[in-house]
């Protein structure tokens, strides 16, 4: 009995120690945000070094996609272009932030294996690097949304502050998802392929460039249980002059709290093994 109690106390102390070290890693990463920003900026610049337009090549490509899908699908769905084009523009740009952040989460640790094995930098630093890199790209792509909203006069009824609140909720969620995938990808190298397949499937099940309509369709399980729908809803609806469903805010809030709690717990328990996985 005494041996069992001793083992229980030892296990508890070990778990508390792991969580305290994980918290220390998180606190230490706050002081390295500047480094994370520099790494993210370097990633963007180095990817397009020697290019005239730089990262705006992706913006141009995305803009052409918005125009093509906007005009074509508006004709196919028999809807007015001035109503459909802003919907598509916001959807594609927002989906780009969500999907690329999650996909690049697969490489968060593996791409930084050299730095992790040779330095004592907080591991959260590399998560901030991934997120900041995609926020930099979002700043470029936001030009598309601005141009479409101004061209079609939607900016007059857009609720930018509420949309930014939605964007914060989205960032909170895709950050923990990206980190969870980073941890899993460090251990299992099949995870990036699985995530890529899931995201390819999800884009067709999410109203990125098709409108869910109203009534029964908005209550369909494909949308209600699709977190990506709620992410798009809280960003897009306010910019279009509408209001996102209160359910979307509730779901994203619960996801953020539960997701971060679960991801941080897993990170705390296997933090010391991640470098060995790489």
N, C-alpha and C positions, 0 to 999 in steps of 0.2 A: 504493500500500500504506500509506504513511504517512498519507494523507488518510483512508483507511478506518479505520485504528487511532485517529486523532484523533476521528472521528465516533463510533466505538464508545465511547471514553472519555467524550466529551461526553454521549452518551446515557445512559451509566451514572450519571454525576454528576447528570444531570437527574432520573433515576428515583429515585436515593437522596435527592435534595433533596425530591421530591414526597412520598416516604414519611416523611421527617423532619418535613415540614410537617403531614402527616396525623396523625402521632404527637403533635405539638405541639397540634393541635386536640383530640385525645382527652384529653391531659393537662390542657389548659385547661378542658375541660368538667367535670373533677372539681371545680374551684373554683366552677363555676356550677350545681352540683346543687341548691343552695338556690333559685336562680332558676328552674330547671326545675320544682322542686316548686311554687313559687309560681304559675308559669304553668299547671301542670296543675290545681292547686286552683282557680285562677280560671276555667279552662275548665269544670270541673264545677259550680262555684257559679253562674257566669253563665248556663249552660244551663238552670238551674232557678230562676233568680231570680224571686221572686214566687210560687213554688209552695210549698204547705204541706208536702208530704212530700219535696220536693226530689228527689235521685237515688233515693230509695226508691220512687219511682213505677216505675222500671225494675225494681227488686227485686220490687215487688208484681206487676208484669206477668210477670216471670220465674217467680215463685212460683206464679201461676195456671197458667202453662204446664206447670210441673212436675206440679202436681196433675192437670191435664187429661190430659196424656200418660201420667202414671203409672197412673191408674185405667183409662183406656181401653185402653192397650196391654197392661196386665196381664191384662185380660179377653180381648183379642184373641189374645195369645200363650199364654193359659192358664197363667199363672205367678202365684205369690202376691204380693199387693200389698206386703207387708212386705219382700220380697226385691227387688222391682222398683223401688219408689219411691226408695230410696237410690241405686240404680244410675242412674236417670234424673236425679235431682237433681244429683248430682256431675257427670254427663256434660254436662248443659245449662249449668251454671255454668262449668265448665272450658272448654267450647266457646265460651262467650261471651267469656272472656278471650282465647283463641287467635284466634278469628275477628275480633273487633273490633280487637284490636291490629294484626293484619295489614291489615285494611281501612283503618284510620285511618293506617297507615303511608303510604298513597298521598298523604295531605295533609300529611305532616310538613314538607316544604319549601314546598309551594305555599301553605299556610295561613300560613306565616311569611315570605313573600316580602318583605313590607315591612320587617321587622326585619333580615332577612339583607342587604338592599340598603342599609340605613341604619346598620348597626352592624357591629362586627367580632366579634360573639359566635361562639364555637366552634359548628360545625354539629352536633356531637354533642349539644349542649344540647337541641336540638329533638327528637332521638330520645328522650332521657331524659324529655322532656315528654310524649311520646306514651305511653311505657311506664308512667310514674308515674300518668298520668291513668287508665289502665285498671287499675292496681293499686288505686287508690282505689275504683274501681267494684267491683273484686273483693272488697274489704273489706266493701262493702255487701251484695253477693250471697252472701257466705259465711254470712250469717244463715240463708239457705235450707238450706244443707248442714247447718249445726249443728242447726237445728230438726228436720230429717228424721232425722238420725242419733240424736238424743235421743229423738224420738217412737217410733221403731221399735227402739230399744235397740241399735243397731249401734255406738254410740260405745264400748261396752265392749270390743270387739275391734278397734277402729280403731287403726292404727299411724300416728299423726300425724307423728312425726319423719321416717319414711321417705317419707311423702306430700309433706312439705315439700322433701325432697331432689329428688323428682320435679318439684315445682313450680319449683325453681331451674333444673333442666335445661330445662324447658319455656320459662321466661322467657329463658334464654340463646339458645334457638333462635328463638323468635318475635321476639326483638329484632333479630337479624341479618336475618331474613326481612323484617321491617318496614323496616329501613334499606335493604336492597337494593331493595325496592319503592319506597321514597321516592326513591331515586336515579333509578330507571327512570321513575317518574311525573313527575319534574321534566323529563325529556327528552321522553318520549312520553306525551301526554295520553290515549291510549287504554288505558293500563295499568290505571287504576282500574276501568273497565268489565270488563276481562279478569279482574282479580282478584276482582271481585264475582261474576262467573259461575262462576269456579273454586270459590270458597268455598260458593256455593249447591249446586254439584254434590257437593262434598266432604262436606257434612253428611249426605247420604244414603248415601255410601259408607263412612262412619265410624260405628262403633257408639256414637252419642251417646244414642239412645233405642231401640236394639234390641240385644239381646244376641247376641254372636257364637257362644255355645255353647262346646262343647269339642271335643276330638279334631281331625278334619281341618280343620274350619272355622277354627280358630285359626292354621293353617298356610297358609290360602288367600292367594293373591297379593294380593287386595283388601286384606287386613290387613297382610301382611308388608311390602309396598311402600308402605304408607300411613303417612306420618310422623305424621299426626294421631291414628291409632290408638295409636301408641306414646306420644304425648304424653298422651292420656287414660289409658292403662294405668298409667303411673307415678304418676299422681295418684290415680286412682280405686281401683285394686286394694288399696293399703295401707289406705285409709279404709274399705274393705269387709271388712277383716280378712284379705285374701289377700296374694299376692305378685305383683308385676308380673314379666313374663318378663325374664330377664337380657339377652335379645336387645334388648329395648326400651331398656335403659340403654346398651348398647353402641352401638346405632344413633343414639340421641340425643346421646351423647358425641361420636361421629364427626361427626355433622351439625354440632354446635356448633363444633368445631375447624375443620373444612373450610369451613363456611359463613362463619364470622367471617374466616378467612384470605382467602377469595375476595372477600367484600364489602368488607373493608378495603382490599384491593389495588385494586379498582375505584374506591373512594372516593378513594384516594390519587392515582390517575391522572387523575381528572376533577374533583377537588375545586374547582379554580378556575373550572370552567365551569358549575357548578351554578347560581350566581347569574345567569349570563347566560341559562341555560335558562328561568329563571322570568320 
